[in-house]
Amino acid sequence: MSDKLDALVGKESCPVCGTISQKGTSRCPECGTFHSGVHLEERPAPSPEERINSRDVNPLDYSINPDSAIADEDFEGDDTTVKNWSGGATDFSFVDDEPVKVREVEIPKSEEIESD
């Protein structure tokens, strides 16, 4: 007869939530906590040629003023890479065939419990 604990061979538990997962998993599949520093490894900074050129950002692009204009966006590539969304069957309207009927319910009076 085999030992029932053999099912836990090659497994480890999350120190935060206790979920059991495969040994060597760098991130808990349940709570998302990282278990190792693999994702924090040191790496050299990119060369100036590899760096992305910063673009000028207009603070008005992020304004909550309803009268502000919408910023024009430029996309890399041609117009074939941009697709318009169409379709969908979600209807958020509140039109009902029958209005909700309110019925009166008799609520009993509360009872007091006496203790000795």
MODELLER restraints for C-alpha pairs under 7 A, 6 or more apart:
rsr = mdl.restraints
at = mdl.atoms
rsr.add(forms.Gaussian(group=physical.xy_distance, feature=features.Distance(at['CA:10:A'], at['CA:22:A']), mean=6.21, stdev=0.5))
rsr.add(forms.Gaussian(group=physical.xy_distance, feature=features.Distance(at['CA:10:A'], at['CA:23:A']), mean=5.38, stdev=0.5))
rsr.add(forms.Gaussian(group=physical.xy_distance, feature=features.Distance(at['CA:11:A'], at['CA:20:A']), mean=6.44, stdev=0.5))
rsr.add(forms.Gaussian(group=physical.xy_distance, feature=features.Distance(at['CA:11:A'], at['CA:21:A']), mean=5.54, stdev=0.5))
rsr.add(forms.Gaussian(group=physical.xy_distance, feature=features.Distance(at['CA:11:A'], at['CA:22:A']), mean=4.57, stdev=0.5))
rsr.add(forms.Gaussian(group=physical.xy_distance, feature=features.Distance(at['CA:11:A'], at['CA:23:A']), mean=4.65, stdev=0.5))
rsr.add(forms.Gaussian(group=physical.xy_distance, feature=features.Distance(at['CA:12:A'], at['CA:20:A']), mean=5.59, stdev=0.5))
rsr.add(forms.Gaussian(group=physical.xy_distance, feature=features.Distance(at['CA:12:A'], at['CA:21:A']), mean=5.65, stdev=0.5))
rsr.add(forms.Gaussian(group=physical.xy_distance, feature=features.Distance(at['CA:12:A'], at['CA:22:A']), mean=6.16, stdev=0.5))
rsr.add(forms.Gaussian(group=physical.xy_distance, feature=features.Distance(at['CA:12:A'], at['CA:23:A']), mean=5.12, stdev=0.5))
rsr.add(forms.Gaussian(group=physical.xy_distance, feature=features.Distance(at['CA:13:A'], at['CA:19:A']), mean=5.35, stdev=0.5))
rsr.add(forms.Gaussian(group=physical.xy_distance, feature=features.Distance(at['CA:13:A'], at['CA:20:A']), mean=4.37, stdev=0.5))
rsr.add(forms.Gaussian(group=physical.xy_distance, feature=features.Distance(at['CA:13:A'], at['CA:21:A']), mean=6.29, stdev=0.5))
rsr.add(forms.Gaussian(group=physical.xy_distance, feature=features.Distance(at['CA:14:A'], at['CA:20:A']), mean=6.52, stdev=0.5))
rsr.add(forms.Gaussian(group=physical.xy_distance, feature=features.Distance(at['CA:14:A'], at['CA:28:A']), mean=6.38, stdev=0.5))
rsr.add(forms.Gaussian(group=physical.xy_distance, feature=features.Distance(at['CA:17:A'], at['CA:31:A']), mean=6.80, stdev=0.5))
rsr.add(forms.Gaussian(group=physical.xy_distance, feature=features.Distance(at['CA:19:A'], at['CA:30:A']), mean=6.70, stdev=0.5))
rsr.add(forms.Gaussian(group=physical.xy_distance, feature=features.Distance(at['CA:26:A'], at['CA:34:A']), mean=5.68, stdev=0.5))
rsr.add(forms.Gaussian(group=physical.xy_distance, feature=features.Distance(at['CA:26:A'], at['CA:35:A']), mean=5.14, stdev=0.5))
rsr.add(forms.Gaussian(group=physical.xy_distance, feature=features.Distance(at['CA:26:A'], at['CA:36:A']), mean=5.43, stdev=0.5))
rsr.add(forms.Gaussian(group=physical.xy_distance, feature=features.Distance(at['CA:27:A'], at['CA:33:A']), mean=5.57, stdev=0.5))
rsr.add(forms.Gaussian(group=physical.xy_distance, feature=features.Distance(at['CA:27:A'], at['CA:34:A']), mean=4.29, stdev=0.5))
rsr.add(forms.Gaussian(group=physical.xy_distance, feature=features.Distance(at['CA:27:A'], at['CA:35:A']), mean=5.66, stdev=0.5))
rsr.add(forms.Gaussian(group=physical.xy_distance, feature=features.Distance(at['CA:28:A'], at['CA:34:A']), mean=6.42, stdev=0.5))
rsr.add(forms.Gaussian(group=physical.xy_distance, feature=features.Distance(at['CA:61:A'], at['CA:70:A']), mean=6.87, stdev=0.5))
rsr.add(forms.Gaussian(group=physical.xy_distance, feature=features.Distance(at['CA:61:A'], at['CA:71:A']), mean=5.84, stdev=0.5))
